[in-house]
């Protein structure tokens, strides 16, 4: 089953500034498209969407312009600042930089106060994405999922994608209260769910059975027609696993699903949602 990876981070420290990746950080080195696809192609990953890596704001357009030209990258989800008065101008510049390959935008909301997305300007600016057929990826902690529910209800015509299964605390709290909050998000028809980022929340030594109840609840909540798959590479390597480990675990969890269902998860839904 071929895979379209909807959540690939590429890190080029010689070209772009990543203020959150300091000395000693596990990701503080180059993570290139060439190195990724050397491992990914053997796993059935044929192409990928680049997910913004929270570069410095001054580098947003530069990151977008660079990654869309890399081999195997079929589109980009670019960084943005919907809380800013200059959002419209930044959006125009980012779209120009992407040369038609920008498929959506993301603002990492678990790194900022909740008030950022609650401000009226945030939703007002996101309205600009609707006529452009752009998505908005929601990156929230499990205890913030109500913020995603609020935005999706305010903007029913905007396609949202919930990253990382809503970031459940697998090593700590476990399934609850995440399970109920996730179902509330999934009840909204304009939200899709991304099966990604789970291994980042596991204790070392995780395997497919560790992840199974979370992936199965995602699919049960969203349905097979509203789920996509993402590697979250290389962030997913920080708890001791590899890209190969994550792909094999995801395949094992859905092994008994039909070919049609697996195709929906691994590539078909992504092609529709992100206009690839």
Secondary structure as UniProt FT lines:
FT   STRAND          3..8
FT   TURN            13..15
FT   TURN            19..20
FT   TURN            23..24
FT   TURN            26..27
FT   HELIX           33..40
FT   HELIX           41..43
FT   STRAND          45..51
FT   HELIX           57..59
FT   HELIX           60..67
FT   TURN            68..69
FT   TURN            71..72
FT   STRAND          73..79
FT   TURN            82..83
FT   TURN            85..86
FT   HELIX           87..98
FT   TURN            99..100
FT   STRAND          102..108
FT   HELIX           109..111
FT   HELIX           115..118
FT   HELIX           120..126
FT   HELIX           127..129
FT   TURN            130..133
FT   STRAND          135..139
FT   HELIX           142..144
FT   HELIX           145..154
FT   TURN            155..157
FT   STRAND          160..162
FT   HELIX           163..166
FT   TURN            170..177
FT   HELIX           178..186
FT   TURN            189..190
FT   STRAND          191..195
FT   HELIX           199..201
FT   TURN            204..205
FT   HELIX           208..222
FT   HELIX           224..226
FT   STRAND          227..229
FT   HELIX           235..237
FT   TURN            238..239
FT   HELIX           243..253
FT   TURN            254..256
FT   HELIX           259..263
FT   HELIX           264..268
FT   HELIX           269..273
FT   TURN            274..275
//
